[in-house]
Amino acid sequence: MPEQQILVLDPTATDPDTEHQALRERGPATLVDILGVRAWSVSDPALLKQLLTSKDVSKDGRAHWPTFAQTVPTWPLALWVAVQNMFTAYGANHSRLRRMVAPALSARRTAALQPDIEALVTGILDDLDMLPAGETVDLREHLAYPLPIAVIGKLMGVPADRRTEFRTVVDNVFATHLTAKEQAGNTAALYGLLDALIETKRSEPGEDMTSRLIATRDDEGDGSAFSHAELRDTLLLMISAGYETTVNVIDQAITTLLTDPEQLGHLRASRAHWSDLVEETLRHEPAVKHLPLRYALTDLPLPDGQTIAAGEAILASYAAANRHPHWHGESADRFDLTRPTKDHLAFGHGVHFCLGAPLARLEVATALQQLFDRFPDIRLTVPATELKPLPSLISNGHQALPVHLRPYAR
């Protein structure tokens, strides 16, 4: 069949829903341009699951992407493919790196964080409750941000006075409107913060994940431990994945409830639970729209007769796949808390499934339930159409989420 014209993805994400619809209409997979790099965007959920679990698909660009060396120096998203941690590892190397991180995010340790998370949310809302009735509050800035920053900061042992610096550079990692030079400067700043954290925790270890990972790196002599680059990039992964994505889910869930009274009514009438809200938000508005990159190890035939050639890049288009009618029927584009099946790919699939998924779910559900219990009259201060998306084809959130917590004086 003739090759389609390559679809250029919008780096500022001005109309992501229309773009995702276009991807689905072009077939199970289609060629796209992602900031100058050609890749196969996969939006069909069945095909995407197949590729995410295939041994013939790798995340190791150094080993399996022929254009890696020439692309990285000038590509704004270089960090996404150049880091050396379990995010970009393949096969036995991925298993080794994941095995060293997994204990810190076990079900037991996540459950143990619940009282701390509840207390953090209560404290944040206590501060908001002191504001005058009718005052505009940006809930992305004053709830969605501070909660996951505090949780991952405590888990990783990031000092409270350094968390704002980490937030700034992590936000920029997800921004896709920056130039390659700007991103290179941001990467240098990020690595400077990580090196300082490692130095501090090596000399003054604590009961935190960073200290434990450093001890693993320093104590193991059998070749299975982290290299320095792997240690640093693992910290980068845990801090960024544990922060930015959770911010977006909180943001999107609040936005939905404030623009769709029927859904809020389902919660208040107990026709749906807060866990339903978390899962339907993850399906309908996943925190990550597109995740770069994977690479074909061999020619991969597609259902429509096309072929992803060996060495070509693959883009997991989670947002488009989550709303595919082949998966969720003709109502796939509609947010519905009573939907019987809310399956999604927001946390990935297969061996790279997100280790932090239980923690993210716990944070989001806790924040949302307390927020709407404390402020039942919460309202947006602008029409939903005026909420501006983040300038990112990766990160799925808003630049701000202005609300009145108490629109009317008590």
Residue pairs with C-beta under 8 A, 6 or more apart in sequence:
1 304
1 305
1 306
3 31
3 306
4 26
4 30
4 31
6 31
6 32
6 33
6 38
7 22
7 23
7 26
7 30
7 31
7 32
7 33
7 41
8 32
8 33
9 19
9 32
9 33
9 34
9 35
9 41
9 290
9 393
10 16
10 19
10 393
11 35
11 176
11 177
11 391
11 392
11 393
12 176
12 177
12 391
12 392
13 19
13 176
13 289
13 389
13 390
13 391
13 392
13 393
14 389
16 289
16 319
16 389
16 393
16 396
17 333
20 43
20 289
20 317
20 319
20 320
20 323
21 320
23 30
23 32
23 41
23 43
23 317
23 320
24 43
24 44
24 320
24 323
24 324
24 325
27 44
27 302
27 304
27 306
28 42
28 43
28 44
28 47
28 302
28 303
28 304
29 40
29 41
29 42
29 43
29 44
29 47
29 302
29 306
29 308
29 314
30 40
30 41
30 43
31 38
31 39
31 40
31 41
32 38
32 39
32 40
32 41
32 315
34 77
34 290
34 292
34 315
34 393
35 75
35 76
35 77
35 176
36 74
36 75
37 71
37 75
37 77
37 293
37 313
38 312
38 313
39 292
39 293
39 312
39 313
39 314
39 315
40 308
40 312
40 313
40 314
40 315
41 290
41 315
41 317
41 320
42 48
42 51
42 314
42 315
42 316
42 317
42 321
43 317
43 320
43 321
43 324
44 303
44 321
44 324
44 326
45 321
45 322
45 324
45 326
45 327
45 345
46 326
46 327
47 302
47 303
48 316
48 317
48 318
48 321
48 345
48 349
49 345
49 349
49 350
51 57
51 294
51 300
51 314
51 316
52 294
52 316
52 345
52 348
52 349
52 350
52 352
53 349
53 350
53 351
54 300
55 91
55 297
56 296
56 297
56 298
56 300
57 294
57 295
57 296
57 297
57 300
57 314
58 64
58 90
58 91
58 294
58 295
58 297
59 87
59 88
59 89
59 90
59 94
59 293
59 294
59 295
59 352
60 88
60 89
60 90
60 93
60 295
61 68
61 81
61 82
61 88
61 293
61 295
62 68
62 82
62 88
63 90
64 90
64 295
64 297
64 311
65 71
65 81
65 293
65 295
65 311
65 313
66 311
67 311
68 81
71 78
71 81
72 78
72 81
72 82
73 180
74 180
75 81
75 180
76 176
76 178
76 179
76 180
76 182
76 183
77 176
77 183
77 292
78 180
78 183
78 184
78 187
79 173
79 183
79 187
80 173
80 292
80 293
81 88
81 292
81 293
82 88
83 233
83 236
83 237
84 227
84 229
84 230
84 233
85 97
85 230
85 233
85 234
85 236
85 237
86 94
86 97
86 98
86 101
86 234
86 237
86 352
87 237
87 241
87 352
89 96
89 97
89 98
94 351
94 352
95 351
96 224
97 226
97 230
97 234
98 351
98 355
100 213
100 216
100 225
100 226
100 234
101 213
101 234
101 238
101 355
102 355
103 109
104 155
104 209
104 212
104 213
105 355
105 356
105 358
105 359
107 358
110 358
110 359
110 362
113 151
113 155
113 359
113 362
114 362
114 366
116 151
116 154
117 147
117 151
117 362
117 363
117 366
118 366
118 370
120 146
120 147
120 150
120 151
121 147
121 366
121 367
121 370
121 371
122 370
124 142
124 143
124 146
124 147
125 143
125 370
125 371
125 374
125 375
127 142
128 137
128 142
128 143
128 375
128 405
129 374
129 405
131 137
131 405
133 405
133 406
133 407
133 408
133 409
133 410
134 404
134 406
134 407
134 408
134 409
135 404
135 405
136 381
136 402
136 403
136 404
137 402
137 403
137 404
137 405
138 400
138 401
138 402
138 403
139 251
139 254
139 371
139 401
139 402
139 403
140 247
140 251
140 397
140 398
140 399
140 400
140 401
141 400
141 401
143 250
143 254
143 367
143 371
144 246
144 247
144 248
144 250
144 251
144 254
144 367
144 397
144 401
145 167
145 247
147 246
147 250
147 363
147 367
148 242
148 243
148 246
148 247
148 250
148 360
148 363
149 163
149 166
149 167
149 243
150 163
151 242
151 246
151 359
151 363
152 158
152 238
152 239
152 242
152 243
153 159
153 160
153 163
153 166
154 208
155 208
155 209
155 238
155 242
156 197
156 208
156 209
156 210
156 235
156 238
156 239
156 242
157 197
157 201
157 206
157 208
157 209
157 210
157 211
158 166
158 197
158 210
158 239
159 200
162 193
162 196
162 197
165 193
166 190
166 193
166 239
166 243
167 243
169 186
169 189
169 190
169 193
170 190
170 239
170 240
170 243
170 244
171 244
172 178
172 182
172 183
172 186
173 186
173 187
173 190
173 240
173 244
174 240
174 244
174 390
174 392
174 394
174 395
175 390
175 391
175 392
175 395
176 391
176 392
176 393
176 394
177 391
177 392
178 186
190 236
191 232
191 236
194 232
194 235
194 236
195 232
197 210
197 235
198 210
198 214
198 231
198 232
198 235
201 208
201 210
201 211
201 214
202 214
202 218
205 211
205 214
205 215
209 238
210 235
213 226
213 231
213 234
213 235
214 231
216 225
216 226
217 225
217 226
217 228
217 231
218 225
219 225
226 234
238 356
241 354
241 356
242 356
242 359
242 360
244 287
244 395
245 287
245 288
245 360
245 395
246 287
246 360
246 363
246 364
247 287
247 397
248 285
248 287
248 288
248 390
248 395
248 396
248 397
249 278
249 281
249 282
249 285
249 287
249 360
249 364
250 363
250 364
250 367
250 368
251 397
251 398
251 401
252 281
252 284
252 285
252 287
252 396
252 397
253 277
253 278
253 281
253 364
253 368
254 368
254 371
254 401
254 403
255 380
255 384
255 387
255 398
255 401
256 263
256 277
256 281
256 284
256 285
256 335
257 263
257 264
257 267
257 277
257 368
257 372
258 264
258 378
258 379
258 380
258 384
258 403
259 380
259 384
260 335
263 272
263 277
263 335
263 336
263 337
264 372
265 271
266 272
266 276
266 337
266 338
267 273
267 274
267 277
267 337
267 372
271 337
271 338
272 337
272 338
274 365
274 368
274 369
275 361
275 365
276 337
276 338
276 342
277 337
277 365
277 368
278 361
278 364
278 365
278 368
279 342
279 344
280 335
280 336
280 337
280 339
280 342
281 335
281 364
282 322
282 342
282 344
282 346
282 347
283 322
283 323
283 328
283 342
283 343
283 344
283 346
284 322
284 323
284 335
285 319
285 396
286 318
286 319
286 322
286 344
286 345
286 346
286 396
287 346
287 395
287 396
287 397
288 318
288 319
288 346
288 394
288 395
288 396
289 317
289 318
289 319
289 320
289 392
289 393
289 394
289 395
289 396
290 315
290 316
290 317
290 318
290 319
290 393
290 394
291 315
291 316
291 318
291 348
291 394
292 313
292 315
292 394
293 313
293 314
293 315
294 313
294 314
294 315
294 316
295 311
295 312
295 313
295 314
296 308
296 309
296 310
296 311
296 312
296 314
297 310
298 310
299 307
299 308
299 309
299 310
300 307
300 308
301 307
302 308
308 314
316 345
316 348
318 344
318 345
318 346
318 348
319 396
321 327
321 345
322 328
322 332
322 344
322 345
322 346
323 332
323 333
324 332
325 332
327 343
328 339
328 341
328 343
331 339
347 353
347 354
347 357
347 360
348 354
354 360
371 378
372 378
375 405
375 406
377 405
377 406
377 407
377 408
378 403
378 404
378 405
378 406
379 403
379 404
379 407
380 387
380 401
380 402
380 403
381 402
381 403
381 404
382 402
387 398
387 399
387 400
387 401
388 398
388 399
388 400
389 396
389 397
389 398
389 399
390 396
390 397
390 398
390 399
391 399
